[in-house]
Structures are given as structure tokens and as C-alpha cells.
Amino acid sequence: MKVKIDSARCQGHGRCYDLAPDLFGEDDEGYGTVLGDGVVPEGRERDARLAVQNCPERAIDVIDVLREA
């Protein structure tokens, strides 16, 4: 699973980085950013989805990535 933020939709409410600070950060103006490459570590999927559900602008998208065994 990966997450990304649509910067055109983000209004800087900060819920993403408040709820999942190890997945999301903020830029100099307070807008949400994805930390690293956006890959959600195993076991952190619930936190990523919680951030997605709490974004009032629906600016966070989840990309399901198929992992090879």
C-alpha cells in the first residue's frame, strides 16, 4: 500500500500528520506531505486509512501495491 497527497486539494488542516506522524509531515506552509516514498510499512495500514478517512478535503489517495512473495 502507498499513500499520496494531491497538493491541489490539500488545504493544510493537518489531520494526516496529527494522526499518522510517521507517514505524513508538513511543508513550510503547513500543507501535508508524504514522508519517504509513500510506502506504508506493514502494520501501519490502519493508521494510513484513518488519515485518509479524516482528511476533510479528501486529498489523500491510497494506492494498493501488489507485493511479490
LUMMIRO-762855 format. One record per atom (N, C-alpha, C): residue in one letter; z, x, y; atom name; residue number from 1. Coordinates in nm, 3 decimals. Atoms other than C-alpha are relative to their C-alpha. Example, Ala and Ser with C-alpha at 12.3 -4.5 7.8 and 13.67 -1.06 7.14 Angstrom:
{code A, w 0.000, u 0.089, v -0.119, site N, pos 1}
{code A, w 0.780, u 1.230, v -0.450, site CA, pos 1}
{code A, w 0.000, u 0.090, v 0.120, site C, pos 1}
{code S, w -0.006, u -0.082, v -0.119, site N, pos 2}
{code S, w 0.714, u 1.367, v -0.106, site CA, pos 2}
{code S, w 0.073, u -0.077, v 0.109, site C, pos 2}
***
This chain:
{code M, w 0.000, u 0.084, v -0.117, site N, pos 1}
{code M, w 0.000, u 0.000, v 0.000, site CA, pos 1}
{code M, w 0.000, u 0.089, v 0.124, site C, pos 1}
{code K, w 0.003, u -0.069, v -0.128, site N, pos 2}
{code K, w -0.080, u 0.116, v 0.350, site CA, pos 2}
{code K, w 0.019, u -0.103, v 0.110, site C, pos 2}
{code V, w -0.013, u 0.086, v -0.115, site N, pos 3}
{code V, w 0.001, u -0.028, v 0.689, site CA, pos 3}
{code V, w -0.076, u 0.061, v 0.117, site C, pos 3}
{code K, w 0.063, u -0.047, v -0.123, site N, pos 4}
{code K, w -0.186, u -0.005, v 1.016, site CA, pos 4}
{code K, w 0.031, u -0.100, v 0.110, site C, pos 4}
{code I, w -0.027, u 0.084, v -0.116, site N, pos 5}
{code I, w -0.128, u -0.140, v 1.364, site CA, pos 5}
{code I, w -0.127, u -0.011, v 0.083, site C, pos 5}
{code D, w 0.113, u 0.026, v -0.088, site N, pos 6}
{code D, w -0.403, u -0.300, v 1.569, site CA, pos 6}
{code D, w 0.051, u 0.015, v 0.143, site C, pos 6}
{code S, w -0.052, u -0.028, v -0.134, site N, pos 7}
{code S, w -0.334, u -0.147, v 1.910, site CA, pos 7}
{code S, w -0.045, u -0.102, v 0.104, site C, pos 7}
{code A, w 0.046, u 0.103, v -0.093, site N, pos 8}
{code A, w -0.534, u -0.422, v 2.081, site CA, pos 8}
{code A, w 0.090, u -0.123, v -0.004, site C, pos 8}
{code R, w -0.088, u 0.117, v 0.014, site N, pos 9}
{code R, w -0.290, u -0.685, v 1.951, site CA, pos 9}
{code R, w 0.147, u 0.033, v 0.029, site C, pos 9}
{code C, w -0.141, u -0.038, v -0.018, site N, pos 10}
{code C, w 0.038, u -0.489, v 1.978, site CA, pos 10}
{code C, w 0.040, u -0.017, v 0.146, site C, pos 10}
{code Q, w -0.053, u 0.021, v -0.134, site N, pos 11}
{code Q, w 0.246, u -0.592, v 2.278, site CA, pos 11}
{code Q, w 0.129, u 0.078, v 0.025, site C, pos 11}
{code G, w -0.117, u -0.086, v -0.019, site N, pos 12}
{code G, w 0.532, u -0.346, v 2.225, site CA, pos 12}
{code G, w 0.135, u -0.067, v -0.017, site C, pos 12}
{code H, w -0.128, u 0.066, v 0.022, site N, pos 13}
{code H, w 0.804, u -0.581, v 2.103, site CA, pos 13}
{code H, w 0.099, u 0.091, v -0.075, site C, pos 13}
{code G, w -0.085, u -0.098, v 0.068, site N, pos 14}
{code G, w 0.936, u -0.302, v 1.878, site CA, pos 14}
{code G, w 0.067, u -0.045, v -0.127, site C, pos 14}
{code R, w -0.065, u 0.048, v 0.122, site N, pos 15}
{code R, w 1.035, u -0.511, v 1.582, site CA, pos 15}
{code R, w -0.035, u 0.086, v -0.121, site C, pos 15}
{code C, w 0.042, u -0.081, v 0.115, site N, pos 16}
{code C, w 0.836, u -0.293, v 1.343, site CA, pos 16}
{code C, w 0.088, u 0.124, v -0.013, site C, pos 16}
{code Y, w -0.079, u -0.123, v 0.011, site N, pos 17}
{code Y, w 1.021, u 0.028, v 1.427, site CA, pos 17}
{code Y, w 0.149, u -0.027, v 0.000, site C, pos 17}
{code D, w -0.140, u 0.036, v 0.016, site N, pos 18}
{code D, w 1.354, u -0.153, v 1.452, site CA, pos 18}
{code D, w 0.031, u -0.033, v -0.146, site C, pos 18}
{code L, w -0.021, u 0.043, v 0.139, site N, pos 19}
{code L, w 1.314, u -0.298, v 1.101, site CA, pos 19}
{code L, w -0.032, u 0.108, v -0.102, site C, pos 19}
{code A, w 0.042, u -0.103, v 0.096, site N, pos 20}
{code A, w 1.144, u -0.001, v 0.933, site CA, pos 20}
{code A, w -0.027, u 0.131, v 0.075, site C, pos 20}
{code P, w 0.019, u -0.119, v -0.082, site N, pos 21}
{code P, w 1.204, u 0.314, v 1.141, site CA, pos 21}
{code P, w -0.058, u 0.120, v -0.074, site C, pos 21}
{code D, w 0.061, u -0.110, v 0.076, site N, pos 22}
{code D, w 1.087, u 0.541, v 0.860, site CA, pos 22}
{code D, w -0.150, u -0.024, v -0.022, site C, pos 22}
{code L, w 0.142, u 0.032, v 0.015, site N, pos 23}
{code L, w 0.746, u 0.366, v 0.855, site CA, pos 23}
{code L, w -0.072, u -0.011, v 0.135, site C, pos 23}
{code F, w 0.060, u 0.024, v -0.130, site N, pos 24}
{code F, w 0.689, u 0.289, v 1.224, site CA, pos 24}
{code F, w 0.078, u 0.073, v 0.109, site C, pos 24}
{code G, w -0.061, u -0.063, v -0.116, site N, pos 25}
{code G, w 0.757, u 0.464, v 1.551, site CA, pos 25}
{code G, w -0.054, u -0.066, v 0.125, site C, pos 25}
{code E, w 0.050, u 0.054, v -0.126, site N, pos 26}
{code E, w 0.679, u 0.407, v 1.916, site CA, pos 26}
{code E, w -0.066, u 0.112, v 0.079, site C, pos 26}
{code D, w 0.065, u -0.098, v -0.086, site N, pos 27}
{code D, w 0.449, u 0.578, v 2.160, site CA, pos 27}
{code D, w 0.076, u 0.010, v 0.132, site C, pos 27}
{code D, w -0.068, u -0.022, v -0.128, site N, pos 28}
{code D, w 0.541, u 0.684, v 2.514, site CA, pos 28}
{code D, w 0.019, u -0.126, v 0.082, site C, pos 28}
{code E, w -0.010, u 0.126, v -0.074, site N, pos 29}
{code E, w 0.491, u 0.330, v 2.641, site CA, pos 29}
{code E, w 0.072, u -0.110, v -0.078, site C, pos 29}
{code G, w -0.076, u 0.096, v 0.079, site N, pos 30}
{code G, w 0.692, u 0.158, v 2.366, site CA, pos 30}
{code G, w -0.080, u -0.081, v -0.100, site C, pos 30}
{code Y, w 0.083, u 0.071, v 0.098, site N, pos 31}
{code Y, w 0.400, u 0.035, v 2.157, site CA, pos 31}
{code Y, w 0.020, u 0.059, v -0.139, site C, pos 31}
{code G, w -0.020, u -0.044, v 0.137, site N, pos 32}
{code G, w 0.430, u 0.053, v 1.780, site CA, pos 32}
{code G, w -0.109, u 0.095, v -0.048, site C, pos 32}
{code T, w 0.093, u -0.092, v 0.064, site N, pos 33}
{code T, w 0.270, u 0.335, v 1.586, site CA, pos 33}
{code T, w 0.039, u 0.011, v -0.147, site C, pos 33}
{code V, w -0.026, u -0.024, v 0.141, site N, pos 34}
{code V, w 0.239, u 0.403, v 1.215, site CA, pos 34}
{code V, w 0.033, u 0.148, v -0.014, site C, pos 34}
{code L, w -0.036, u -0.139, v 0.024, site N, pos 35}
{code L, w 0.414, u 0.719, v 1.106, site CA, pos 35}
{code L, w -0.080, u 0.056, v -0.117, site C, pos 35}
{code G, w 0.076, u -0.064, v 0.107, site N, pos 36}
{code G, w 0.216, u 0.963, v 0.894, site CA, pos 36}
{code G, w -0.135, u -0.065, v -0.019, site C, pos 36}
{code D, w 0.132, u 0.055, v 0.032, site N, pos 37}
{code D, w -0.092, u 0.834, v 0.717, site CA, pos 37}
{code D, w 0.004, u -0.149, v -0.031, site C, pos 37}
{code G, w -0.012, u 0.144, v 0.021, site N, pos 38}
{code G, w 0.040, u 0.479, v 0.680, site CA, pos 38}
{code G, w 0.030, u -0.040, v -0.143, site C, pos 38}
{code V, w -0.031, u 0.032, v 0.140, site N, pos 39}
{code V, w 0.104, u 0.503, v 0.306, site CA, pos 39}
{code V, w 0.149, u -0.033, v -0.009, site C, pos 39}
{code V, w -0.138, u 0.046, v 0.016, site N, pos 40}
{code V, w 0.420, u 0.309, v 0.223, site CA, pos 40}
{code V, w 0.055, u 0.059, v -0.130, site C, pos 40}
{code P, w -0.057, u -0.059, v 0.121, site N, pos 41}
{code P, w 0.640, u 0.504, v -0.019, site CA, pos 41}
{code P, w 0.047, u -0.108, v -0.098, site C, pos 41}
{code E, w -0.046, u 0.092, v 0.103, site N, pos 42}
{code E, w 0.729, u 0.337, v -0.346, site CA, pos 42}
{code E, w 0.145, u -0.040, v 0.030, site C, pos 42}
{code G, w -0.132, u 0.052, v -0.027, site N, pos 43}
{code G, w 1.033, u 0.117, v -0.299, site CA, pos 43}
{code G, w 0.020, u -0.046, v 0.144, site C, pos 43}
{code R, w -0.011, u 0.039, v -0.141, site N, pos 44}
{code R, w 0.969, u 0.060, v 0.074, site CA, pos 44}
{code R, w -0.095, u -0.115, v 0.036, site C, pos 44}
{code E, w 0.096, u 0.108, v -0.022, site N, pos 45}
{code E, w 0.712, u -0.219, v 0.031, site CA, pos 45}
{code E, w 0.066, u -0.121, v 0.066, site C, pos 45}
{code R, w -0.071, u 0.116, v -0.056, site N, pos 46}
{code R, w 0.971, u -0.487, v 0.112, site CA, pos 46}
{code R, w 0.021, u 0.019, v 0.150, site C, pos 46}
{code D, w -0.022, u -0.026, v -0.143, site N, pos 47}
{code D, w 1.054, u -0.322, v 0.446, site CA, pos 47}
{code D, w -0.130, u -0.010, v 0.079, site C, pos 47}
{code A, w 0.131, u 0.008, v -0.068, site N, pos 48}
{code A, w 0.685, u -0.291, v 0.533, site CA, pos 48}
{code A, w -0.040, u -0.146, v 0.019, site C, pos 48}
{code R, w 0.036, u 0.142, v -0.010, site N, pos 49}
{code R, w 0.625, u -0.659, v 0.460, site CA, pos 49}
{code R, w 0.092, u -0.074, v 0.098, site C, pos 49}
{code L, w -0.092, u 0.061, v -0.095, site N, pos 50}
{code L, w 0.936, u -0.755, v 0.660, site CA, pos 50}
{code L, w -0.046, u 0.029, v 0.143, site C, pos 50}
{code A, w 0.052, u -0.034, v -0.133, site N, pos 51}
{code A, w 0.795, u -0.569, v 0.961, site CA, pos 51}
{code A, w -0.125, u -0.081, v 0.032, site C, pos 51}
{code V, w 0.123, u 0.078, v -0.019, site N, pos 52}
{code V, w 0.459, u -0.742, v 0.914, site CA, pos 52}
{code V, w 0.036, u -0.144, v 0.036, site C, pos 52}
{code Q, w -0.037, u 0.140, v -0.021, site N, pos 53}
{code Q, w 0.624, u -1.085, v 0.897, site CA, pos 53}
{code Q, w 0.070, u -0.022, v 0.134, site C, pos 53}
{code N, w -0.076, u 0.015, v -0.124, site N, pos 54}
{code N, w 0.834, u -1.021, v 1.209, site CA, pos 54}
{code N, w -0.076, u 0.043, v 0.124, site C, pos 54}
{code C, w 0.080, u -0.037, v -0.117, site N, pos 55}
{code C, w 0.554, u -0.900, v 1.435, site CA, pos 55}
{code C, w -0.052, u -0.127, v 0.066, site C, pos 55}
{code P, w 0.042, u 0.125, v -0.063, site N, pos 56}
{code P, w 0.506, u -1.182, v 1.688, site CA, pos 56}
{code P, w -0.149, u -0.003, v 0.034, site C, pos 56}
{code E, w 0.143, u -0.005, v -0.033, site N, pos 57}
{code E, w 0.152, u -1.065, v 1.767, site CA, pos 57}
{code E, w -0.088, u 0.015, v -0.123, site C, pos 57}
{code R, w 0.072, u -0.022, v 0.127, site N, pos 58}
{code R, w 0.055, u -1.018, v 1.400, site CA, pos 58}
{code R, w -0.093, u 0.120, v 0.010, site C, pos 58}
{code A, w 0.079, u -0.121, v -0.023, site N, pos 59}
{code A, w -0.062, u -0.670, v 1.491, site CA, pos 59}
{code A, w 0.002, u 0.098, v -0.115, site C, pos 59}
{code I, w -0.010, u -0.093, v 0.114, site N, pos 60}
{code I, w 0.034, u -0.506, v 1.161, site CA, pos 60}
{code I, w -0.076, u -0.058, v -0.117, site C, pos 60}
{code D, w 0.077, u 0.040, v 0.118, site N, pos 61}
{code D, w -0.205, u -0.521, v 0.869, site CA, pos 61}
{code D, w 0.044, u 0.083, v -0.119, site C, pos 61}
{code V, w -0.031, u -0.067, v 0.126, site N, pos 62}
{code V, w -0.130, u -0.435, v 0.507, site CA, pos 62}
{code V, w -0.132, u 0.019, v -0.074, site C, pos 62}
{code I, w 0.117, u -0.032, v 0.080, site N, pos 63}
{code I, w -0.398, u -0.264, v 0.305, site CA, pos 63}
{code I, w 0.051, u 0.035, v -0.139, site C, pos 63}
{code D, w -0.039, u -0.030, v 0.137, site N, pos 64}
{code D, w -0.345, u -0.278, v -0.069, site CA, pos 64}
{code D, w -0.091, u 0.109, v -0.055, site C, pos 64}
{code V, w 0.073, u -0.115, v 0.053, site N, pos 65}
{code V, w -0.448, u 0.050, v -0.223, site CA, pos 65}
{code V, w 0.022, u 0.007, v -0.149, site C, pos 65}
{code L, w -0.012, u -0.013, v 0.145, site N, pos 66}
{code L, w -0.521, u 0.074, v -0.592, site CA, pos 66}
{code L, w 0.033, u 0.145, v -0.031, site C, pos 66}
{code R, w -0.041, u -0.136, v 0.039, site N, pos 67}
{code R, w -0.344, u 0.372, v -0.738, site CA, pos 67}
{code R, w -0.042, u 0.026, v -0.143, site C, pos 67}
{code E, w 0.041, u -0.039, v 0.134, site N, pos 68}
{code E, w -0.486, u 0.551, v -1.035, site CA, pos 68}
{code E, w 0.118, u 0.061, v -0.072, site C, pos 68}
{code A, w -0.110, u -0.053, v 0.080, site N, pos 69}
{code A, w -0.246, u 0.637, v -1.314, site CA, pos 69}
{code A, w -0.027, u 0.141, v -0.043, site C, pos 69}
***
